[in-house]
Amino acid sequence: MHKNTNKSLDEYIVNDHDANHYLYECAIVAFILLIAYGLSVAELIPNWIVFIIISVTLPRWVINVHELLHIKSSKEMNEIIRCLAISPIPLSLFTLSYQQNHEIHLAHHRHSATESDPDAYHIRGNLFLVILNSFITPEQSFIRWVKINGISFQLGIDLLIKLLIFIILAFLGGQRFLWFWLFLRIVYGLGDIVFFRLVHHQKGEYGTFAMKIPNIIETWGGIIFGSTVIQATIHHDVHHKHPRIAAHNLAEARPYVINCPSN
């Protein structure tokens, strides 16, 4: 545990450099995934390598967008992330855009792991159903949002753009696209289980918790999946108390934050 009583909370807060870094990593992830798909379609790399590439890159996109949700409104985002939101490659024909994910995630923070939490369906209840819901989260979130709010003009345009991307990639790759898409869904679903169920349900209780893992797993997890992914997960309780703390500062901020009133 790191302690530094000479720092104020403001020094841990996410800044413009952090935000630019998140955007930069998203761009790199999108580029790598498109290259991987192109190599797969050309049959230059086998499916198992494609799965590994997706496993180590997609979580980086997801966590960087998650971090951006706490510091950038939809109007402040670039058009690509504003449209695609949860994945650089559409996970479904029915997914929400950045604006809707932004509102849902802020509501999740206000009502974490309670029945009022819009993410309760993949946090609370029977483990089997939670796992199932985690693998169909894009569609679940879309249906639940539309039932309450309908489809706005911009969301409709975004859906058409994602449909076009989906059709082009499927046309270019055929069966290869099916594998690529399946791998995306598997990796996203597994990450969803960890980032919602496992950090919000422990020892039979619902709430927001830290995840204690061996140091060697933390180290190698940071190397493989990126430190932002690992730190935002294992220090999720700190993140929920002060969502504007940059993920890379969560461990150091823990002693300062954990006994302070929430923002």
ZAKOL-182699 format. One record per residue (C-alpha): x, y, z; residue in one letter. Coordinates in steps of 0.05 Angstrom, whole numbers, plus 5000, padded with zeros to 4 digits. Layout:
% ZAKOL-182699
<<X; Y; Z>; 'A'>;
...
This chain:
% ZAKOL-182699
<<5000; 5000; 5000>; 'M'>;
<<5027; 5068; 4980>; 'H'>;
<<5023; 5127; 5026>; 'K'>;
<<5038; 5200; 5010>; 'N'>;
<<5009; 5249; 5059>; 'T'>;
<<5042; 5307; 5022>; 'N'>;
<<4995; 5301; 4963>; 'K'>;
<<4926; 5332; 4958>; 'S'>;
<<4868; 5297; 4924>; 'L'>;
<<4872; 5345; 4865>; 'D'>;
<<4940; 5316; 4846>; 'E'>;
<<4907; 5248; 4833>; 'Y'>;
<<4850; 5275; 4790>; 'I'>;
<<4850; 5258; 4716>; 'V'>;
<<4878; 5314; 4672>; 'N'>;
<<4880; 5332; 4598>; 'D'>;
<<4943; 5291; 4589>; 'H'>;
<<4907; 5230; 4616>; 'D'>;
<<4847; 5243; 4571>; 'A'>;
<<4891; 5250; 4510>; 'N'>;
<<4926; 5185; 4529>; 'H'>;
<<4860; 5148; 4532>; 'Y'>;
<<4841; 5174; 4463>; 'L'>;
<<4910; 5155; 4436>; 'Y'>;
<<4904; 5084; 4462>; 'E'>;
<<4835; 5078; 4432>; 'C'>;
<<4863; 5098; 4364>; 'A'>;
<<4920; 5047; 4371>; 'I'>;
<<4871; 4992; 4390>; 'V'>;
<<4826; 5006; 4331>; 'A'>;
<<4885; 5005; 4284>; 'F'>;
<<4912; 4939; 4312>; 'I'>;
<<4844; 4906; 4308>; 'L'>;
<<4833; 4927; 4236>; 'L'>;
<<4902; 4903; 4217>; 'I'>;
<<4889; 4837; 4252>; 'A'>;
<<4824; 4829; 4215>; 'Y'>;
<<4857; 4844; 4149>; 'G'>;
<<4911; 4793; 4162>; 'L'>;
<<4858; 4742; 4183>; 'S'>;
<<4817; 4754; 4120>; 'V'>;
<<4881; 4745; 4078>; 'A'>;
<<4893; 4680; 4117>; 'E'>;
<<4961; 4705; 4140>; 'L'>;
<<4947; 4691; 4213>; 'I'>;
<<4906; 4635; 4245>; 'P'>;
<<4844; 4645; 4288>; 'N'>;
<<4880; 4631; 4353>; 'W'>;
<<4927; 4690; 4342>; 'I'>;
<<4867; 4734; 4325>; 'V'>;
<<4836; 4714; 4391>; 'F'>;
<<4900; 4732; 4429>; 'I'>;
<<4904; 4800; 4395>; 'I'>;
<<4831; 4815; 4412>; 'I'>;
<<4842; 4791; 4484>; 'S'>;
<<4898; 4840; 4496>; 'V'>;
<<4870; 4900; 4457>; 'T'>;
<<4795; 4903; 4465>; 'L'>;
<<4798; 4910; 4541>; 'P'>;
<<4842; 4971; 4531>; 'R'>;
<<4790; 5004; 4486>; 'W'>;
<<4734; 4988; 4535>; 'V'>;
<<4771; 5014; 4597>; 'I'>;
<<4795; 5077; 4562>; 'N'>;
<<4724; 5093; 4540>; 'V'>;
<<4702; 5078; 4611>; 'H'>;
<<4752; 5128; 4638>; 'E'>;
<<4729; 5180; 4586>; 'L'>;
<<4657; 5171; 4609>; 'L'>;
<<4676; 5205; 4674>; 'H'>;
<<4710; 5265; 4643>; 'I'>;
<<4680; 5278; 4574>; 'K'>;
<<4609; 5290; 4552>; 'S'>;
<<4585; 5265; 4485>; 'S'>;
<<4594; 5334; 4455>; 'K'>;
<<4668; 5334; 4475>; 'E'>;
<<4683; 5267; 4443>; 'M'>;
<<4707; 5255; 4372>; 'N'>;
<<4656; 5228; 4323>; 'E'>;
<<4685; 5157; 4321>; 'I'>;
<<4680; 5142; 4395>; 'I'>;
<<4615; 5182; 4400>; 'R'>;
<<4585; 5133; 4351>; 'C'>;
<<4620; 5067; 4367>; 'L'>;
<<4626; 5074; 4443>; 'A'>;
<<4638; 5004; 4473>; 'I'>;
<<4679; 4974; 4417>; 'S'>;
<<4716; 4997; 4354>; 'P'>;
<<4684; 4939; 4317>; 'I'>;
<<4608; 4937; 4327>; 'P'>;
<<4590; 4882; 4375>; 'L'>;
<<4518; 4880; 4352>; 'S'>;
<<4469; 4911; 4304>; 'L'>;
<<4436; 4940; 4366>; 'F'>;
<<4485; 4979; 4410>; 'T'>;
<<4481; 5046; 4444>; 'L'>;
<<4525; 5105; 4429>; 'S'>;
<<4571; 5143; 4475>; 'Y'>;
<<4517; 5191; 4500>; 'Q'>;
<<4471; 5135; 4524>; 'Q'>;
<<4529; 5096; 4555>; 'N'>;
<<4551; 5160; 4590>; 'H'>;
<<4482; 5170; 4622>; 'E'>;
<<4476; 5096; 4641>; 'I'>;
<<4545; 5094; 4672>; 'H'>;
<<4534; 5156; 4714>; 'L'>;
<<4469; 5126; 4739>; 'A'>;
<<4507; 5062; 4755>; 'H'>;
<<4553; 5102; 4800>; 'H'>;
<<4494; 5136; 4834>; 'R'>;
<<4459; 5070; 4849>; 'H'>;
<<4516; 5020; 4848>; 'S'>;
<<4493; 4947; 4854>; 'A'>;
<<4424; 4966; 4880>; 'T'>;
<<4359; 4948; 4846>; 'E'>;
<<4357; 5019; 4819>; 'S'>;
<<4424; 5009; 4783>; 'D'>;
<<4413; 5006; 4708>; 'P'>;
<<4468; 4953; 4707>; 'D'>;
<<4435; 4911; 4761>; 'A'>;
<<4415; 4858; 4709>; 'Y'>;
<<4488; 4837; 4701>; 'H'>;
<<4507; 4847; 4774>; 'I'>;
<<4450; 4821; 4818>; 'R'>;
<<4416; 4754; 4823>; 'G'>;
<<4429; 4684; 4799>; 'N'>;
<<4501; 4675; 4776>; 'L'>;
<<4481; 4636; 4714>; 'F'>;
<<4433; 4691; 4692>; 'L'>;
<<4485; 4744; 4708>; 'V'>;
<<4536; 4709; 4664>; 'I'>;
<<4485; 4701; 4608>; 'L'>;
<<4467; 4774; 4613>; 'N'>;
<<4540; 4794; 4612>; 'S'>;
<<4548; 4762; 4544>; 'F'>;
<<4487; 4798; 4516>; 'I'>;
<<4499; 4865; 4550>; 'T'>;
<<4501; 4906; 4485>; 'P'>;
<<4431; 4882; 4465>; 'E'>;
<<4404; 4885; 4537>; 'Q'>;
<<4427; 4956; 4547>; 'S'>;
<<4399; 4977; 4480>; 'F'>;
<<4330; 4946; 4492>; 'I'>;
<<4325; 4973; 4563>; 'R'>;
<<4345; 5043; 4540>; 'W'>;
<<4297; 5044; 4481>; 'V'>;
<<4239; 5020; 4523>; 'K'>;
<<4246; 5082; 4567>; 'I'>;
<<4275; 5134; 4521>; 'N'>;
<<4260; 5113; 4450>; 'G'>;
<<4309; 5122; 4392>; 'I'>;
<<4334; 5192; 4380>; 'S'>;
<<4353; 5217; 4310>; 'F'>;
<<4428; 5214; 4327>; 'Q'>;
<<4423; 5145; 4356>; 'L'>;
<<4387; 5123; 4293>; 'G'>;
<<4442; 5152; 4249>; 'I'>;
<<4495; 5118; 4292>; 'D'>;
<<4459; 5051; 4285>; 'L'>;
<<4459; 5059; 4210>; 'L'>;
<<4534; 5074; 4210>; 'I'>;
<<4548; 5013; 4253>; 'K'>;
<<4504; 4970; 4208>; 'L'>;
<<4544; 4994; 4148>; 'L'>;
<<4610; 4977; 4182>; 'I'>;
<<4582; 4909; 4201>; 'F'>;
<<4560; 4895; 4129>; 'I'>;
<<4626; 4917; 4098>; 'I'>;
<<4668; 4876; 4146>; 'L'>;
<<4623; 4815; 4137>; 'A'>;
<<4626; 4822; 4062>; 'F'>;
<<4701; 4826; 4062>; 'L'>;
<<4713; 4769; 4111>; 'G'>;
<<4655; 4721; 4104>; 'G'>;
<<4666; 4664; 4153>; 'Q'>;
<<4728; 4698; 4179>; 'R'>;
<<4685; 4755; 4203>; 'F'>;
<<4641; 4707; 4242>; 'L'>;
<<4702; 4682; 4281>; 'W'>;
<<4727; 4752; 4291>; 'F'>;
<<4660; 4776; 4316>; 'W'>;
<<4652; 4715; 4361>; 'L'>;
<<4720; 4728; 4392>; 'F'>;
<<4701; 4801; 4405>; 'L'>;
<<4637; 4780; 4440>; 'R'>;
<<4673; 4728; 4483>; 'I'>;
<<4727; 4776; 4506>; 'V'>;
<<4676; 4831; 4519>; 'Y'>;
<<4630; 4785; 4558>; 'G'>;
<<4686; 4758; 4602>; 'L'>;
<<4709; 4829; 4617>; 'G'>;
<<4638; 4849; 4634>; 'D'>;
<<4633; 4793; 4685>; 'I'>;
<<4696; 4817; 4720>; 'V'>;
<<4681; 4891; 4717>; 'F'>;
<<4609; 4886; 4741>; 'F'>;
<<4593; 4821; 4778>; 'R'>;
<<4661; 4808; 4811>; 'L'>;
<<4674; 4878; 4835>; 'V'>;
<<4602; 4890; 4858>; 'H'>;
<<4586; 4823; 4891>; 'H'>;
<<4632; 4790; 4941>; 'Q'>;
<<4619; 4742; 4999>; 'K'>;
<<4544; 4744; 4986>; 'G'>;
<<4540; 4820; 4991>; 'E'>;
<<4526; 4872; 4939>; 'Y'>;
<<4567; 4936; 4938>; 'G'>;
<<4632; 4961; 4908>; 'T'>;
<<4695; 4924; 4928>; 'F'>;
<<4769; 4919; 4915>; 'A'>;
<<4795; 4856; 4882>; 'M'>;
<<4855; 4827; 4918>; 'K'>;
<<4901; 4789; 4871>; 'I'>;
<<4973; 4764; 4879>; 'P'>;
<<5026; 4815; 4861>; 'N'>;
<<5052; 4772; 4804>; 'I'>;
<<4983; 4770; 4772>; 'I'>;
<<4976; 4845; 4780>; 'E'>;
<<5044; 4855; 4747>; 'T'>;
<<5033; 4808; 4689>; 'W'>;
<<4961; 4830; 4682>; 'G'>;
<<4986; 4901; 4673>; 'G'>;
<<5036; 4879; 4621>; 'I'>;
<<4985; 4837; 4582>; 'I'>;
<<4921; 4878; 4588>; 'F'>;
<<4948; 4946; 4607>; 'G'>;
<<4956; 4979; 4675>; 'S'>;
<<4892; 5020; 4666>; 'T'>;
<<4851; 4956; 4660>; 'V'>;
<<4882; 4923; 4721>; 'I'>;
<<4883; 4985; 4766>; 'Q'>;
<<4812; 5005; 4750>; 'A'>;
<<4789; 4935; 4767>; 'T'>;
<<4827; 4918; 4830>; 'I'>;
<<4816; 4987; 4860>; 'H'>;
<<4744; 4993; 4838>; 'H'>;
<<4721; 5014; 4907>; 'D'>;
<<4767; 5074; 4904>; 'V'>;
<<4743; 5090; 4834>; 'H'>;
<<4671; 5091; 4857>; 'H'>;
<<4686; 5137; 4916>; 'K'>;
<<4722; 5186; 4871>; 'H'>;
<<4709; 5171; 4797>; 'P'>;
<<4752; 5228; 4772>; 'R'>;
<<4816; 5199; 4800>; 'I'>;
<<4859; 5174; 4742>; 'A'>;
<<4863; 5098; 4740>; 'A'>;
<<4939; 5099; 4745>; 'H'>;
<<4933; 5139; 4810>; 'N'>;
<<4882; 5094; 4845>; 'L'>;
<<4932; 5052; 4883>; 'A'>;
<<4970; 5112; 4909>; 'E'>;
<<4907; 5150; 4925>; 'A'>;
<<4875; 5092; 4963>; 'R'>;
<<4901; 5111; 5033>; 'P'>;
<<4878; 5183; 5022>; 'Y'>;
<<4811; 5167; 4992>; 'V'>;
<<4783; 5106; 5026>; 'I'>;
<<4766; 5141; 5091>; 'N'>;
<<4744; 5206; 5060>; 'C'>;
<<4671; 5225; 5043>; 'P'>;
<<4650; 5207; 4972>; 'S'>;
<<4643; 5262; 4920>; 'N'>;
